[in-house]
């Protein structure tokens, strides 16, 4: 089994951080990690392993979508002359 980082402190809930079912990104990620651990143990019967795998794929897609949404919202501060200007994340990536 691989070690995973433990966050220090409770996750902050924002409206965009919650899915339609009320779970946060962090909760979905914890669920995904638990599924991976169960699958890595290799003790599940075939049907249970397939069901866990399917749930894991759904959670992976959901988390990836939430990360993409967050990335679009990130702004990077860029210094131009004497001022700091906020620019969209994607724009600053392209300029590098």
N, C-alpha and C positions, 0 to 999 in steps of 0.2 A: 504494500500500500504506500501511496505517496503522501507526504506531509503537505498540508494546506495551510495557508496563512490564516490566522485568526485575527479578526478585526478587533481593535481596541475601542470599545464603546458601542452603544446601541446605534443602529442605522437610523439616519434621519429620514422621515417619511415626507416626500413631497408629492403633490398630486400626480405628476408625471412618473414617479417612481413606482406607483402601484398599478397592477394590471386590473382588468375588468373583474377578476375574481377576488380582488382585495389583497392579494399577496404582493409584497415588494420584490424588487429585483434581488435583494439580498436573501430573502426567504426562498425565492425560486432557485437561486444559486446554491443555497444550502441543501435544498431538496435534491438538486442535480448531483451534488457531491455525495450525498447519502446513497443515491442510486448507483453511482459509479463504484462506491465502496462495496455495496452488496454484490454487484456484478463481478468485481475483481475477486471477491471471496470464492466465487464459483460454486456456492452451495445451493443455488436456486434450481428448481426444476425448469425444464425447457419453457413451458408456457409462462411461468412466472418471470423468467429471464427475458422472454420476448416482450411481455407487458412492461417490464421495467425499462427495457431498451426503448420501446415506443414512447414512454413517458419522458425518458431522458432526451430523446430527439426533439420532442415538443418543447421541453424546457430550454434546450440549447437554442432552438430557433427563437423562442421568446426572449431569452436573455440577449442574444445577438441583436435582435431588433431594438431592444431597449438601449443597448450600447450604441447602436447606430444613431438613434434618436438623440442620445446624450451628446454624442460627438458633434452632431449638427448644431447643438446649442452652445457648445464651448466657444468662448471667445478668447483670443490670445492678445495680450497687450503688446503693442508695437510702439517703440519710441521713434517719433519723427521730430527732429529738432528738439524743441523744449517741451513738447507735449507727448502724453501717452494717448494712443488711439486704440480703441477696441476694434478688432477685425474678426470676422467669422473664422473659425478654425480651418475650414477647407481652403479659404483664400490664402491664409498664411502658409499652409502646407505647400500649395502650388508655387508660391514665390521662392521657396527654398531650393 
